[in-house]
Amino acid sequence: MDFGCGTGRLTTKFAALCRRIVAVDRSKRSLEVLKERSSGTGTSNIDMILADLTEPLPVRLAATKAFSVQLLQHVPSSEGRRRVMGRVLAALAPGGAAVFLDEVHALSRRLRSKPREVAGKDTLYFHPFTPKEIRKELRSVGFGSVRLVGCGVLYWSRYCILPQALTHLDVMLSSLPGMVWISKFVAATGTKSPKEDARPNTRTAAGG
């Protein structure tokens, strides 16, 4: 499942790796673009749902895997962010896992005195997470284990010189302890307890 899929830039990539993928977004126009994009590539295993993730989903799902990229950081309240996390958790089958990737408020932002939060009438709301914060929030809504990994350790380089080599090095560095504190993004993987009883579903989604 792709929560906050937008126009589906990542959805179509993951579709090639899954039997079926469900894409959820609150923008009707974005889903229309995704439909055009998937038709153009001959991708037929994407189901689309128009929904605001701070509200209950219109269908029941039991996905094995889910991901959300740079969605939580734009939800303008801690309560709203927890609601989105809860919707994702509820859409997972027991033992399923979800990855949330958002910007991290770590050393690079702090050294440059970047604001903890950006909010304004004519600006897109922005809330980067501290590693401790996102772990705590995911656990508060019911995720069992939560694992954090730093992503974009070398983001400052823009990967302009030897991009392939820098990308591979970035992946290697991300696995080292403490890298989340010097990365651009944090990838938080939350797992739903495998002991939780599955609810009756009117619609089921399975990852690869």
PyRosetta script that sets phi, psi and omega in degrees:
from pyrosetta import init, pose_from_sequence

init()
pose = pose_from_sequence("MDFGCGTGRLTTKFAALCRRIVAVDRSKRSLEVLKERSSGTGTSNIDMILADLTEPLPVRLAATKAFSVQLLQHVPSSEGRRRVMGRVLAALAPGGAAVFLDEVHALSRRLRSKPREVAGKDTLYFHPFTPKEIRKELRSVGFGSVRLVGCGVLYWSRYCILPQALTHLDVMLSSLPGMVWISKFVAATGTKSPKEDARPNTRTAAGG")
pose.set_psi(1, 139.8)
pose.set_omega(1, 177.2)
pose.set_phi(2, -114.7)
pose.set_psi(2, 106.2)
pose.set_omega(2, -179.7)
pose.set_phi(3, -91.4)
pose.set_psi(3, 123.4)
pose.set_omega(3, -174.8)
pose.set_phi(4, 74.6)
pose.set_psi(4, 49.8)
pose.set_omega(4, -170.9)
pose.set_phi(5, -70.7)
pose.set_psi(5, -21.4)
pose.set_omega(5, -176.3)
pose.set_phi(6, 62.1)
pose.set_psi(6, -135.2)
pose.set_omega(6, -178.9)
pose.set_phi(7, -85.6)
pose.set_psi(7, 4.5)
pose.set_omega(7, 172.2)
pose.set_phi(8, 85.7)
pose.set_psi(8, 23.7)
pose.set_omega(8, 179.6)
pose.set_phi(9, -57.7)
pose.set_psi(9, -40.9)
pose.set_omega(9, 178.7)
pose.set_phi(10, -89.5)
pose.set_psi(10, -30.4)
pose.set_omega(10, -179.0)
pose.set_phi(11, -55.4)
pose.set_psi(11, -47.5)
pose.set_omega(11, -177.7)
pose.set_phi(12, -67.3)
pose.set_psi(12, -29.6)
pose.set_omega(12, 177.3)
pose.set_phi(13, -68.2)
pose.set_psi(13, -46.3)
pose.set_omega(13, -178.7)
pose.set_phi(14, -72.1)
pose.set_psi(14, -25.3)
pose.set_omega(14, -179.5)
pose.set_phi(15, -59.2)
pose.set_psi(15, -31.6)
pose.set_omega(15, 180.0)
pose.set_phi(16, -70.3)
pose.set_psi(16, -14.7)
pose.set_omega(16, -177.2)
pose.set_phi(17, -106.6)
pose.set_psi(17, -1.9)
pose.set_omega(17, -175.0)
pose.set_phi(18, -123.6)
pose.set_psi(18, 154.5)
pose.set_omega(18, 172.3)
pose.set_phi(19, -68.9)
pose.set_psi(19, -37.6)
pose.set_omega(19, -178.1)
pose.set_phi(20, -155.8)
pose.set_psi(20, 143.6)
pose.set_omega(20, 178.1)
pose.set_phi(21, -135.6)
pose.set_psi(21, 138.0)
pose.set_omega(21, 178.6)
pose.set_phi(22, -108.5)
pose.set_psi(22, 125.1)
pose.set_omega(22, -178.4)
pose.set_phi(23, -109.1)
pose.set_psi(23, 126.8)
pose.set_omega(23, -176.4)
pose.set_phi(24, -120.6)
pose.set_psi(24, 131.3)
pose.set_omega(24, 175.4)
pose.set_phi(25, -156.3)
pose.set_psi(25, 155.1)
pose.set_omega(25, -179.6)
pose.set_phi(26, -90.3)
pose.set_psi(26, -6.7)
pose.set_omega(26, -179.2)
pose.set_phi(27, -96.5)
pose.set_psi(27, 114.8)
pose.set_omega(27, 178.8)
pose.set_phi(28, -62.0)
pose.set_psi(28, -40.7)
pose.set_omega(28, -179.3)
pose.set_phi(29, -63.9)
pose.set_psi(29, -40.8)
pose.set_omega(29, 179.2)
pose.set_phi(30, -61.9)
pose.set_psi(30, -40.4)
pose.set_omega(30, 178.9)
pose.set_phi(31, -68.1)
pose.set_psi(31, -33.1)
pose.set_omega(31, 175.5)
pose.set_phi(32, -63.7)
pose.set_psi(32, -41.0)
pose.set_omega(32, 177.7)
pose.set_phi(33, -64.7)
pose.set_psi(33, -41.4)
pose.set_omega(33, 177.8)
pose.set_phi(34, -61.9)
pose.set_psi(34, -40.6)
pose.set_omega(34, 178.5)
pose.set_phi(35, -62.1)
pose.set_psi(35, -43.0)
pose.set_omega(35, 178.2)
pose.set_phi(36, -64.1)
pose.set_psi(36, -41.4)
pose.set_omega(36, -178.6)
pose.set_phi(37, -65.3)
pose.set_psi(37, -43.9)
pose.set_omega(37, -179.2)
pose.set_phi(38, -68.8)
pose.set_psi(38, -34.6)
pose.set_omega(38, 177.3)
pose.set_phi(39, -66.2)
pose.set_psi(39, -38.6)
pose.set_omega(39, -179.0)
pose.set_phi(40, -67.0)
pose.set_psi(40, -26.8)
pose.set_omega(40, 179.7)
pose.set_phi(41, -100.2)
pose.set_psi(41, 0.3)
pose.set_omega(41, 180.0)
pose.set_phi(42, 73.9)
pose.set_psi(42, 22.0)
pose.set_omega(42, -180.0)
pose.set_phi(43, -84.3)
pose.set_psi(43, 123.8)
pose.set_omega(43, -174.1)
pose.set_phi(44, -121.0)
pose.set_psi(44, 6.8)
pose.set_omega(44, -175.9)
pose.set_phi(45, -109.1)
pose.set_psi(45, 28.4)
pose.set_omega(45, 178.3)
pose.set_phi(46, -111.5)
pose.set_psi(46, 122.4)
pose.set_omega(46, 172.6)
pose.set_phi(47, -102.6)
pose.set_psi(47, 138.2)
pose.set_omega(47, -176.4)
pose.set_phi(48, -115.3)
pose.set_psi(48, 138.6)
pose.set_omega(48, 179.5)
pose.set_phi(49, -128.2)
pose.set_psi(49, 124.8)
pose.set_omega(49, 176.0)
pose.set_phi(50, -88.1)
pose.set_psi(50, 113.8)
pose.set_omega(50, -176.9)
pose.set_phi(51, -162.7)
pose.set_psi(51, 147.7)
pose.set_omega(51, 172.1)
pose.set_phi(52, -91.2)
pose.set_psi(52, 119.5)
pose.set_omega(52, -172.1)
pose.set_phi(53, -73.1)
pose.set_psi(53, -5.5)
pose.set_omega(53, 172.6)
pose.set_phi(54, -84.7)
pose.set_psi(54, -4.9)
pose.set_omega(54, 178.4)
pose.set_phi(55, -116.0)
pose.set_psi(55, 160.5)
pose.set_omega(55, 178.9)
pose.set_phi(56, -58.1)
pose.set_psi(56, 140.8)
pose.set_omega(56, 178.7)
pose.set_phi(57, -69.7)
pose.set_psi(57, 148.0)
pose.set_omega(57, -178.4)
pose.set_phi(58, -75.3)
pose.set_psi(58, -8.1)
pose.set_omega(58, 178.5)
pose.set_phi(59, -135.8)
pose.set_psi(59, 160.9)
pose.set_omega(59, 175.1)
pose.set_phi(60, -97.0)
pose.set_psi(60, 140.5)
pose.set_omega(60, -176.0)
pose.set_phi(61, -132.3)
pose.set_psi(61, 159.4)
pose.set_omega(61, 175.3)
pose.set_phi(62, -143.0)
pose.set_psi(62, 74.7)
pose.set_omega(62, -175.6)
pose.set_phi(63, -85.4)
pose.set_psi(63, 148.3)
pose.set_omega(63, 176.3)
pose.set_phi(64, -84.5)
pose.set_psi(64, -27.5)
pose.set_omega(64, -179.3)
pose.set_phi(65, -143.2)
pose.set_psi(65, 148.4)
pose.set_omega(65, 177.5)
pose.set_phi(66, -147.1)
pose.set_psi(66, 154.5)
pose.set_omega(66, 175.2)
pose.set_phi(67, -146.4)
pose.set_psi(67, 153.8)
pose.set_omega(67, 180.0)
pose.set_phi(68, -143.3)
pose.set_psi(68, 120.4)
pose.set_omega(68, -175.6)
pose.set_phi(69, -113.3)
pose.set_psi(69, 116.9)
pose.set_omega(69, 176.7)
pose.set_phi(70, 52.5)
pose.set_psi(70, 42.5)
pose.set_omega(70, 175.5)
pose.set_phi(71, -102.2)
pose.set_psi(71, -52.6)
pose.set_omega(71, -175.9)
pose.set_phi(72, -57.1)
pose.set_psi(72, -35.2)
pose.set_omega(72, -175.7)
pose.set_phi(73, -66.1)
pose.set_psi(73, -13.7)
pose.set_omega(73, -179.6)
pose.set_phi(74, -107.9)
pose.set_psi(74, 5.6)
pose.set_omega(74, 176.7)
pose.set_phi(75, -87.6)
pose.set_psi(75, 118.4)
pose.set_omega(75, -166.6)
pose.set_phi(76, -81.6)
pose.set_psi(76, 33.3)
pose.set_omega(76, 171.6)
pose.set_phi(77, -166.3)
pose.set_psi(77, 150.0)
pose.set_omega(77, 179.0)
pose.set_phi(78, -64.4)
pose.set_psi(78, -35.0)
pose.set_omega(78, 177.5)
pose.set_phi(79, -64.5)
pose.set_psi(79, -42.8)
pose.set_omega(79, 178.2)
pose.set_phi(80, -64.0)
pose.set_psi(80, -40.0)
pose.set_omega(80, 179.0)
pose.set_phi(81, -64.8)
pose.set_psi(81, -40.1)
pose.set_omega(81, 177.4)
pose.set_phi(82, -66.2)
pose.set_psi(82, -35.3)
pose.set_omega(82, 177.3)
pose.set_phi(83, -62.6)
pose.set_psi(83, -43.2)
pose.set_omega(83, 178.7)
pose.set_phi(84, -62.2)
pose.set_psi(84, -45.3)
pose.set_omega(84, 178.2)
pose.set_phi(85, -58.9)
pose.set_psi(85, -40.8)
pose.set_omega(85, 179.0)
pose.set_phi(86, -65.4)
pose.set_psi(86, -37.2)
pose.set_omega(86, 177.5)
pose.set_phi(87, -64.1)
pose.set_psi(87, -41.1)
pose.set_omega(87, 179.4)
pose.set_phi(88, -64.7)
pose.set_psi(88, -45.3)
pose.set_omega(88, 178.9)
pose.set_phi(89, -58.9)
pose.set_psi(89, -45.0)
pose.set_omega(89, -178.7)
pose.set_phi(90, -64.0)
pose.set_psi(90, -27.2)
pose.set_omega(90, -178.1)
pose.set_phi(91, -83.9)
pose.set_psi(91, -6.4)
pose.set_omega(91, 179.5)
pose.set_phi(92, -88.8)
pose.set_psi(92, 146.5)
pose.set_omega(92, 170.6)
pose.set_phi(93, -75.6)
pose.set_psi(93, 157.8)
pose.set_omega(93, 175.7)
pose.set_phi(94, -53.6)
pose.set_psi(94, 131.2)
pose.set_omega(94, -177.5)
pose.set_phi(95, 86.7)
pose.set_psi(95, -5.0)
pose.set_omega(95, 179.5)
pose.set_phi(96, -72.6)
pose.set_psi(96, 161.7)
pose.set_omega(96, -177.5)
pose.set_phi(97, -131.1)
pose.set_psi(97, 147.5)
pose.set_omega(97, 178.1)
pose.set_phi(98, -129.3)
pose.set_psi(98, 140.1)
pose.set_omega(98, 178.0)
pose.set_phi(99, -112.3)
pose.set_psi(99, 127.0)
pose.set_omega(99, 176.4)
pose.set_phi(100, -113.5)
pose.set_psi(100, 119.2)
pose.set_omega(100, 179.4)
pose.set_phi(101, -114.2)
pose.set_psi(101, 120.3)
pose.set_omega(101, -178.8)
pose.set_phi(102, -145.6)
pose.set_psi(102, 165.5)
pose.set_omega(102, 178.5)
pose.set_phi(103, -68.3)
pose.set_psi(103, 147.4)
pose.set_omega(103, -176.7)
pose.set_phi(104, -111.0)
pose.set_psi(104, 137.7)
pose.set_omega(104, 176.5)
pose.set_phi(105, -89.6)
pose.set_psi(105, 82.3)
pose.set_omega(105, -175.2)
pose.set_phi(106, -119.1)
pose.set_psi(106, -154.5)
pose.set_omega(106, -170.8)
pose.set_phi(107, -61.0)
pose.set_psi(107, -41.3)
pose.set_omega(107, -176.4)
pose.set_phi(108, -62.6)
pose.set_psi(108, -41.5)
pose.set_omega(108, 178.2)
pose.set_phi(109, -70.2)
pose.set_psi(109, -38.3)
pose.set_omega(109, -177.7)
pose.set_phi(110, -69.6)
pose.set_psi(110, -41.3)
pose.set_omega(110, 179.8)
pose.set_phi(111, -65.4)
pose.set_psi(111, -29.3)
pose.set_omega(111, 178.8)
pose.set_phi(112, -93.3)
pose.set_psi(112, 9.0)
pose.set_omega(112, 178.9)
pose.set_phi(113, 54.5)
pose.set_psi(113, 38.2)
pose.set_omega(113, 176.8)
pose.set_phi(114, -71.5)
pose.set_psi(114, 145.2)
pose.set_omega(114, -177.6)
pose.set_phi(115, -65.1)
pose.set_psi(115, 148.8)
pose.set_omega(115, 178.6)
pose.set_phi(116, -68.3)
pose.set_psi(116, -26.7)
pose.set_omega(116, -177.7)
pose.set_phi(117, -154.6)
pose.set_psi(117, 145.0)
pose.set_omega(117, 178.5)
pose.set_phi(118, -119.8)
pose.set_psi(118, 122.0)
pose.set_omega(118, 179.8)
pose.set_phi(119, -147.2)
pose.set_psi(119, 135.9)
pose.set_omega(119, 180.0)
pose.set_phi(120, -169.8)
pose.set_psi(120, 162.8)
pose.set_omega(120, -176.4)
pose.set_phi(121, -60.5)
pose.set_psi(121, -40.3)
pose.set_omega(121, -175.7)
pose.set_phi(122, -111.6)
pose.set_psi(122, 19.9)
pose.set_omega(122, -180.0)
pose.set_phi(123, -124.2)
pose.set_psi(123, 153.2)
pose.set_omega(123, 177.4)
pose.set_phi(124, -74.8)
pose.set_psi(124, 126.0)
pose.set_omega(124, 179.9)
pose.set_phi(125, -58.9)
pose.set_psi(125, 140.2)
pose.set_omega(125, -176.3)
pose.set_phi(126, -144.6)
pose.set_psi(126, 125.0)
pose.set_omega(126, -179.3)
pose.set_phi(127, -135.1)
pose.set_psi(127, 96.7)
pose.set_omega(127, 174.8)
pose.set_phi(128, -74.2)
pose.set_psi(128, 145.9)
pose.set_omega(128, -176.0)
pose.set_phi(129, -95.7)
pose.set_psi(129, 148.6)
pose.set_omega(129, 164.2)
pose.set_phi(130, -84.5)
pose.set_psi(130, 153.4)
pose.set_omega(130, 178.5)
pose.set_phi(131, -56.5)
pose.set_psi(131, -42.5)
pose.set_omega(131, -179.4)
pose.set_phi(132, -62.8)
pose.set_psi(132, -39.5)
pose.set_omega(132, -177.5)
pose.set_phi(133, -64.2)
pose.set_psi(133, -49.8)
pose.set_omega(133, -175.8)
pose.set_phi(134, -68.9)
pose.set_psi(134, -33.6)
pose.set_omega(134, 176.0)
pose.set_phi(135, -63.3)
pose.set_psi(135, -45.8)
pose.set_omega(135, -179.3)
pose.set_phi(136, -63.0)
pose.set_psi(136, -43.0)
pose.set_omega(136, -178.1)
pose.set_phi(137, -65.0)
pose.set_psi(137, -43.3)
pose.set_omega(137, 180.0)
pose.set_phi(138, -64.2)
pose.set_psi(138, -39.9)
pose.set_omega(138, 178.5)
pose.set_phi(139, -69.4)
pose.set_psi(139, -32.0)
pose.set_omega(139, -177.7)
pose.set_phi(140, -66.7)
pose.set_psi(140, -26.9)
pose.set_omega(140, -179.4)
pose.set_phi(141, -92.3)
pose.set_psi(141, -4.3)
pose.set_omega(141, 174.4)
pose.set_phi(142, 120.4)
pose.set_psi(142, -0.6)
pose.set_omega(142, 175.8)
pose.set_phi(143, -66.3)
pose.set_psi(143, 137.7)
pose.set_omega(143, -178.9)
pose.set_phi(144, -73.2)
pose.set_psi(144, -84.8)
pose.set_omega(144, 177.7)
pose.set_phi(145, -91.3)
pose.set_psi(145, 144.9)
pose.set_omega(145, 177.8)
pose.set_phi(146, -131.3)
pose.set_psi(146, 125.8)
pose.set_omega(146, -179.9)
pose.set_phi(147, -118.4)
pose.set_psi(147, 134.0)
pose.set_omega(147, -179.3)
pose.set_phi(148, -111.8)
pose.set_psi(148, 137.7)
pose.set_omega(148, 176.5)
pose.set_phi(149, -135.5)
pose.set_psi(149, 137.2)
pose.set_omega(149, 175.7)
pose.set_phi(150, -79.2)
pose.set_psi(150, 140.8)
pose.set_omega(150, 178.2)
pose.set_phi(151, -130.2)
pose.set_psi(151, 142.3)
pose.set_omega(151, 179.7)
pose.set_phi(152, 78.7)
pose.set_psi(152, 40.8)
pose.set_omega(152, 177.8)
pose.set_phi(153, -60.0)
pose.set_psi(153, -36.9)
pose.set_omega(153, -178.3)
pose.set_phi(154, -102.8)
pose.set_psi(154, 21.9)
pose.set_omega(154, -177.8)
pose.set_phi(155, -56.3)
pose.set_psi(155, -33.6)
pose.set_omega(155, -179.0)
pose.set_phi(156, -59.3)
pose.set_psi(156, -24.0)
pose.set_omega(156, -178.6)
pose.set_phi(157, -78.1)
pose.set_psi(157, -14.5)
pose.set_omega(157, -174.2)
pose.set_phi(158, 60.5)
pose.set_psi(158, 7.2)
pose.set_omega(158, 177.3)
pose.set_phi(159, 55.9)
pose.set_psi(159, 34.1)
pose.set_omega(159, -176.1)
pose.set_phi(160, -75.2)
pose.set_psi(160, -39.5)
pose.set_omega(160, -178.5)
pose.set_phi(161, -100.8)
pose.set_psi(161, 127.2)
pose.set_omega(161, -178.1)
pose.set_phi(162, 47.9)
pose.set_psi(162, 59.2)
pose.set_omega(162, -174.0)
pose.set_phi(163, -55.7)
pose.set_psi(163, -39.6)
pose.set_omega(163, -178.5)
pose.set_phi(164, -66.4)
pose.set_psi(164, -42.6)
pose.set_omega(164, 179.8)
pose.set_phi(165, -65.7)
pose.set_psi(165, -42.0)
pose.set_omega(165, 179.8)
pose.set_phi(166, -65.7)
pose.set_psi(166, -36.1)
pose.set_omega(166, 178.8)
pose.set_phi(167, -64.7)
pose.set_psi(167, -44.5)
pose.set_omega(167, 178.3)
pose.set_phi(168, -63.5)
pose.set_psi(168, -41.3)
pose.set_omega(168, 178.9)
pose.set_phi(169, -64.4)
pose.set_psi(169, -38.7)
pose.set_omega(169, 178.5)
pose.set_phi(170, -58.9)
pose.set_psi(170, -45.0)
pose.set_omega(170, 179.7)
pose.set_phi(171, -61.5)
pose.set_psi(171, -43.0)
pose.set_omega(171, 179.9)
pose.set_phi(172, -64.3)
pose.set_psi(172, -43.3)
pose.set_omega(172, -179.5)
pose.set_phi(173, -65.4)
pose.set_psi(173, -34.2)
pose.set_omega(173, -177.2)
pose.set_phi(174, -61.3)
pose.set_psi(174, -25.8)
pose.set_omega(174, -177.3)
pose.set_phi(175, -82.1)
pose.set_psi(175, -8.4)
pose.set_omega(175, -178.2)
pose.set_phi(176, -80.1)
pose.set_psi(176, 147.4)
pose.set_omega(176, 179.6)
pose.set_phi(177, -59.9)
pose.set_psi(177, 140.0)
pose.set_omega(177, 175.5)
pose.set_phi(178, 82.8)
pose.set_psi(178, -4.8)
pose.set_omega(178, -176.6)
pose.set_phi(179, -65.8)
pose.set_psi(179, -22.6)
pose.set_omega(179, -179.8)
pose.set_phi(180, -61.2)
pose.set_psi(180, -25.3)
pose.set_omega(180, -178.0)
pose.set_phi(181, -80.3)
pose.set_psi(181, -12.0)
pose.set_omega(181, 178.2)
pose.set_phi(182, -123.0)
pose.set_psi(182, 17.6)
pose.set_omega(182, -178.6)
pose.set_phi(183, -98.1)
pose.set_psi(183, 166.1)
pose.set_omega(183, 175.1)
pose.set_phi(184, -79.1)
pose.set_psi(184, -37.4)
pose.set_omega(184, -176.2)
pose.set_phi(185, -127.4)
pose.set_psi(185, 159.4)
pose.set_omega(185, 170.1)
pose.set_phi(186, -119.0)
pose.set_psi(186, 131.8)
pose.set_omega(186, 174.3)
pose.set_phi(187, -105.9)
pose.set_psi(187, 112.6)
pose.set_omega(187, -178.7)
pose.set_phi(188, -106.0)
pose.set_psi(188, 119.7)
pose.set_omega(188, 179.4)
pose.set_phi(189, -104.7)
pose.set_psi(189, 116.8)
pose.set_omega(189, 178.3)
pose.set_phi(190, -109.2)
pose.set_psi(190, 139.7)
pose.set_omega(190, -178.3)
pose.set_phi(191, -116.0)
pose.set_psi(191, 136.5)
pose.set_omega(191, 177.1)
pose.set_phi(192, -84.1)
pose.set_psi(192, 139.7)
pose.set_omega(192, -178.0)
pose.set_phi(193, -56.8)
pose.set_psi(193, 130.4)
pose.set_omega(193, 179.3)
pose.set_phi(194, -71.0)
pose.set_psi(194, -12.0)
pose.set_omega(194, -178.3)
pose.set_phi(195, -87.4)
pose.set_psi(195, -10.0)
pose.set_omega(195, -177.8)
pose.set_phi(196, -69.3)
pose.set_psi(196, 134.1)
pose.set_omega(196, -179.2)
pose.set_phi(197, -65.6)
pose.set_psi(197, 134.3)
pose.set_omega(197, 176.4)
pose.set_phi(198, -74.5)
pose.set_psi(198, 137.3)
pose.set_omega(198, 177.7)
pose.set_phi(199, -86.8)
pose.set_psi(199, 155.9)
pose.set_omega(199, 174.7)
pose.set_phi(200, -61.4)
pose.set_psi(200, 136.5)
pose.set_omega(200, -176.3)
pose.set_phi(201, -118.3)
pose.set_psi(201, 139.8)
pose.set_omega(201, 173.6)
pose.set_phi(202, -92.8)
pose.set_psi(202, -9.5)
pose.set_omega(202, 179.8)
pose.set_phi(203, -155.8)
pose.set_psi(203, 137.0)
pose.set_omega(203, -176.1)
pose.set_phi(204, -125.3)
pose.set_psi(204, 139.5)
pose.set_omega(204, 177.3)
pose.set_phi(205, -122.3)
pose.set_psi(205, 135.6)
pose.set_omega(205, 179.2)
pose.set_phi(206, -125.3)
pose.set_psi(206, 137.5)
pose.set_omega(206, 175.5)
pose.set_phi(207, -87.3)
pose.set_psi(207, -176.4)
pose.set_omega(207, -174.7)
pose.set_phi(208, -70.1)
pose.dump_pdb("model.pdb")
